[in-house]
Amino acid sequence: MPAIYIVHTAVSLLCSVLLLRAYAQVRKRLLFWSGLYFAGSTLVNALVFMDLIVVPNIDLYPLRLGISLVAAAMLVFGLIWGER
């Protein structure tokens, strides 16, 4: 079970790195906002692993939820206003 959380975190990190690297090359703002979303997703996935496996007695759910909200808000901002 812990391997699933690690793989999910690694895939999110890879997506973030690839999107931000593509943004550095072509300067499309949607790539930037998507890369930031996946960076937030990476952090949330790492916190899920911490919350459920490493320190199960500490509730990190509110922190995870807050980071998810900020990451999703950044992506929505980029989708709406990023390409204008």
C-alpha positions as CSV (number, residue, x, y, z in Angstrom):
1,M,0.0,0.0,0.0
2,P,2.7,2.6,0.8
3,A,4.2,2.0,-2.7
4,I,1.1,3.4,-4.3
5,Y,1.5,6.7,-2.5
6,I,5.2,6.9,-3.4
7,V,4.5,6.2,-7.1
8,H,1.7,8.7,-7.2
9,T,3.9,11.4,-5.6
10,A,6.7,10.6,-8.1
11,V,4.4,10.8,-11.1
12,S,3.0,14.1,-9.9
13,L,6.6,15.4,-9.5
14,L,7.5,14.2,-12.9
15,C,4.5,15.9,-14.5
16,S,5.4,19.1,-12.6
17,V,9.0,19.1,-13.8
18,L,8.1,18.3,-17.4
19,L,5.5,21.0,-17.5
20,L,7.7,23.7,-15.9
21,R,10.6,22.7,-18.2
22,A,8.3,23.0,-21.2
23,Y,7.2,26.4,-19.9
24,A,10.8,27.5,-19.7
25,Q,11.3,26.7,-23.4
26,V,8.1,28.0,-25.0
27,R,6.7,30.5,-22.4
28,K,3.1,29.5,-22.7
29,R,1.5,30.6,-19.4
30,L,-0.9,27.6,-19.3
31,L,2.1,25.3,-18.9
32,F,3.3,27.4,-16.0
33,W,-0.1,27.2,-14.2
34,S,-0.4,23.5,-14.9
35,G,3.1,23.0,-13.6
36,L,2.3,24.8,-10.4
37,Y,-0.9,22.7,-10.0
38,F,1.1,19.5,-10.3
39,A,3.7,20.9,-7.8
40,G,0.9,21.4,-5.3
41,S,-0.4,17.9,-6.2
42,T,3.0,16.5,-5.4
43,L,3.0,18.2,-2.0
44,V,-0.5,16.9,-1.3
45,N,0.5,13.3,-2.3
46,A,3.6,13.5,-0.1
47,L,1.4,14.7,2.8
48,V,-1.0,11.8,2.2
49,F,1.9,9.4,2.6
50,M,3.0,11.2,5.7
51,D,-0.5,11.3,7.1
52,L,-1.4,7.7,6.6
53,I,1.9,5.9,6.8
54,V,4.6,7.8,8.7
55,V,2.6,9.7,11.4
56,P,-0.9,8.3,11.4
57,N,-1.7,9.8,14.8
58,I,-1.4,13.4,13.5
59,D,-4.2,14.6,11.3
60,L,-2.8,16.4,8.2
61,Y,-6.2,16.4,6.4
62,P,-6.9,20.2,6.8
63,L,-3.4,21.0,5.5
64,R,-3.8,18.7,2.6
65,L,-7.2,20.2,1.8
66,G,-5.9,23.7,1.9
67,I,-3.0,23.0,-0.4
68,S,-5.3,21.2,-2.8
69,L,-7.6,24.2,-2.8
70,V,-4.7,26.6,-3.5
71,A,-3.3,24.4,-6.3
72,A,-6.8,24.0,-8.0
73,A,-7.4,27.7,-7.7
74,M,-4.1,28.4,-9.4
75,L,-5.0,26.1,-12.3
76,V,-8.5,27.6,-12.6
77,F,-6.9,31.1,-12.6
78,G,-4.5,30.0,-15.4
79,L,-7.3,28.4,-17.4
80,I,-9.5,31.5,-17.2
81,W,-7.0,34.4,-17.3
82,G,-3.7,32.8,-18.3
83,E,-4.0,33.0,-22.1
84,R,-5.4,36.5,-22.4
